[in-house]
Amino acid sequence: MTAWLVLLLASGCEVVMALGLKASYGFTRLGGSVVAVAGGVDSMWLLAVALRSLPVGTGYAAWTGLGAVFTALVGMVALGESRDPVRVGAVALIVAGVVALGLRE
């Protein structure tokens, strides 16, 4: 797998972590807490693997940006969160930044 594919998987695990955090209600519910911790551990491990090949600044920025984008999209599509044009535009700007990072790697 390429480092960028591993980074995409790491960002997907970050989404799992965020959804687990929401379901954990501040780590007061075991199921959500377990999902959050597992997602976080998997995400960090995959990020570490990707950083074997990617520069740390590029990899970390892309990981956090993609995790934020995917989490925001899941919130909008599956959880009924706001799809306000400013919010959608902000997500698009994050995507543009990640693409620019990838092009300058």
Short mmCIF file of the C-alpha atoms (twelve columns), coordinates in Angstrom:
data_MODEL
# 
_entry.id   MODEL 
# 
loop_
_atom_site.group_PDB 
_atom_site.id 
_atom_site.type_symbol 
_atom_site.label_atom_id 
_atom_site.label_alt_id 
_atom_site.label_comp_id 
_atom_site.label_asym_id 
_atom_site.label_seq_id 
_atom_site.Cartn_x 
_atom_site.Cartn_y 
_atom_site.Cartn_z 
_atom_site.pdbx_PDB_model_num 
ATOM 1   C CA . MET A 1   0.000   0.000  0.000  1 
ATOM 2   C CA . THR A 2   1.167   3.502  -0.646 1 
ATOM 3   C CA . ALA A 3   1.711   5.897  2.220  1 
ATOM 4   C CA . TRP A 4   -1.231  8.010  1.067  1 
ATOM 5   C CA . LEU A 5   -3.593  5.033  1.118  1 
ATOM 6   C CA . VAL A 6   -2.405  4.159  4.631  1 
ATOM 7   C CA . LEU A 7   -2.991  7.793  5.597  1 
ATOM 8   C CA . LEU A 8   -6.557  7.615  4.235  1 
ATOM 9   C CA . LEU A 9   -7.169  4.506  6.335  1 
ATOM 10  C CA . ALA A 10  -5.713  6.282  9.369  1 
ATOM 11  C CA . SER A 11  -8.117  9.166  8.798  1 
ATOM 12  C CA . GLY A 12  -11.006 6.708  8.536  1 
ATOM 13  C CA . CYS A 13  -10.017 5.289  11.915 1 
ATOM 14  C CA . GLU A 14  -10.010 8.848  13.239 1 
ATOM 15  C CA . VAL A 15  -13.675 9.081  12.217 1 
ATOM 16  C CA . VAL A 16  -14.375 5.853  14.117 1 
ATOM 17  C CA . MET A 17  -12.661 7.389  17.133 1 
ATOM 18  C CA . ALA A 18  -14.739 10.571 16.924 1 
ATOM 19  C CA . LEU A 19  -17.996 8.648  16.607 1 
ATOM 20  C CA . GLY A 20  -16.948 6.453  19.523 1 
ATOM 21  C CA . LEU A 21  -16.233 9.552  21.595 1 
ATOM 22  C CA . LYS A 22  -19.718 10.848 20.840 1 
ATOM 23  C CA . ALA A 23  -21.245 7.486  21.812 1 
ATOM 24  C CA . SER A 24  -19.131 7.239  24.968 1 
ATOM 25  C CA . TYR A 25  -20.817 10.282 26.549 1 
ATOM 26  C CA . GLY A 26  -17.545 11.458 28.052 1 
ATOM 27  C CA . PHE A 27  -16.224 7.934  28.631 1 
ATOM 28  C CA . THR A 28  -19.213 7.028  30.783 1 
ATOM 29  C CA . ARG A 29  -20.448 4.296  28.405 1 
ATOM 30  C CA . LEU A 30  -18.226 1.290  27.868 1 
ATOM 31  C CA . GLY A 31  -19.162 0.438  24.277 1 
ATOM 32  C CA . GLY A 32  -18.475 3.886  22.861 1 
ATOM 33  C CA . SER A 33  -15.355 4.192  24.992 1 
ATOM 34  C CA . VAL A 34  -13.930 0.942  23.602 1 
ATOM 35  C CA . VAL A 35  -14.693 2.031  20.031 1 
ATOM 36  C CA . ALA A 36  -13.071 5.433  20.633 1 
ATOM 37  C CA . VAL A 37  -9.888  3.988  22.104 1 
ATOM 38  C CA . ALA A 38  -9.601  1.287  19.424 1 
ATOM 39  C CA . GLY A 39  -10.161 3.823  16.648 1 
ATOM 40  C CA . GLY A 40  -7.582  6.152  18.148 1 
ATOM 41  C CA . VAL A 41  -4.959  3.440  18.557 1 
ATOM 42  C CA . ASP A 42  -5.505  2.145  15.023 1 
ATOM 43  C CA . SER A 43  -5.403  5.674  13.619 1 
ATOM 44  C CA . MET A 44  -2.140  6.521  15.363 1 
ATOM 45  C CA . TRP A 45  -0.538  3.227  14.314 1 
ATOM 46  C CA . LEU A 46  -1.503  3.758  10.674 1 
ATOM 47  C CA . LEU A 47  -0.258  7.360  10.822 1 
ATOM 48  C CA . ALA A 48  3.081   6.101  12.147 1 
ATOM 49  C CA . VAL A 49  3.282   3.623  9.256  1 
ATOM 50  C CA . ALA A 50  2.500   6.369  6.709  1 
ATOM 51  C CA . LEU A 51  5.138   8.644  8.233  1 
ATOM 52  C CA . ARG A 52  7.815   6.110  7.306  1 
ATOM 53  C CA . SER A 53  7.493   7.516  3.774  1 
ATOM 54  C CA . LEU A 54  5.827   10.918 4.118  1 
ATOM 55  C CA . PRO A 55  7.325   14.056 5.624  1 
ATOM 56  C CA . VAL A 56  5.954   14.515 9.146  1 
ATOM 57  C CA . GLY A 57  4.487   17.967 8.435  1 
ATOM 58  C CA . THR A 58  2.671   16.766 5.325  1 
ATOM 59  C CA . GLY A 59  1.508   13.500 6.846  1 
ATOM 60  C CA . TYR A 60  0.268   14.950 10.125 1 
ATOM 61  C CA . ALA A 61  -1.504  17.888 8.489  1 
ATOM 62  C CA . ALA A 62  -3.176  15.627 5.932  1 
ATOM 63  C CA . TRP A 63  -4.170  13.110 8.624  1 
ATOM 64  C CA . THR A 64  -5.836  15.712 10.817 1 
ATOM 65  C CA . GLY A 65  -7.406  17.500 7.863  1 
ATOM 66  C CA . LEU A 66  -8.839  14.372 6.276  1 
ATOM 67  C CA . GLY A 67  -10.065 13.104 9.638  1 
ATOM 68  C CA . ALA A 68  -11.850 16.404 10.181 1 
ATOM 69  C CA . VAL A 69  -13.354 16.370 6.678  1 
ATOM 70  C CA . PHE A 70  -14.574 12.773 6.888  1 
ATOM 71  C CA . THR A 71  -15.993 13.327 10.372 1 
ATOM 72  C CA . ALA A 72  -17.793 16.507 9.276  1 
ATOM 73  C CA . LEU A 73  -19.237 14.703 6.252  1 
ATOM 74  C CA . VAL A 74  -20.462 11.792 8.363  1 
ATOM 75  C CA . GLY A 75  -22.034 14.314 10.713 1 
ATOM 76  C CA . MET A 76  -23.792 16.083 7.854  1 
ATOM 77  C CA . VAL A 77  -24.932 12.979 5.969  1 
ATOM 78  C CA . ALA A 78  -25.669 10.448 8.714  1 
ATOM 79  C CA . LEU A 79  -26.249 12.527 11.842 1 
ATOM 80  C CA . GLY A 80  -28.267 15.406 10.436 1 
ATOM 81  C CA . GLU A 81  -25.736 18.087 11.321 1 
ATOM 82  C CA . SER A 82  -25.838 21.478 9.609  1 
ATOM 83  C CA . ARG A 83  -25.048 21.705 5.911  1 
ATOM 84  C CA . ASP A 84  -24.745 25.462 6.060  1 
ATOM 85  C CA . PRO A 85  -22.889 26.825 2.989  1 
ATOM 86  C CA . VAL A 86  -20.169 28.349 5.144  1 
ATOM 87  C CA . ARG A 87  -19.565 24.995 6.837  1 
ATOM 88  C CA . VAL A 88  -19.476 23.150 3.501  1 
ATOM 89  C CA . GLY A 89  -17.113 25.806 2.142  1 
ATOM 90  C CA . ALA A 90  -14.812 25.400 5.120  1 
ATOM 91  C CA . VAL A 91  -14.690 21.644 4.525  1 
ATOM 92  C CA . ALA A 92  -13.848 22.293 0.860  1 
ATOM 93  C CA . LEU A 93  -10.989 24.566 1.920  1 
ATOM 94  C CA . ILE A 94  -9.560  21.823 4.118  1 
ATOM 95  C CA . VAL A 95  -9.721  19.394 1.186  1 
ATOM 96  C CA . ALA A 96  -7.964  21.948 -1.021 1 
ATOM 97  C CA . GLY A 97  -5.232  22.328 1.583  1 
ATOM 98  C CA . VAL A 98  -4.682  18.582 1.819  1 
ATOM 99  C CA . VAL A 99  -4.524  18.287 -1.973 1 
ATOM 100 C CA . ALA A 100 -2.006  21.156 -2.114 1 
ATOM 101 C CA . LEU A 101 0.119   19.406 0.528  1 
ATOM 102 C CA . GLY A 102 0.035   16.203 -1.479 1 
ATOM 103 C CA . LEU A 103 1.069   17.967 -4.666 1 
ATOM 104 C CA . ARG A 104 4.042   19.597 -2.926 1 
ATOM 105 C CA . GLU A 105 5.253   16.445 -1.152 1 
# 
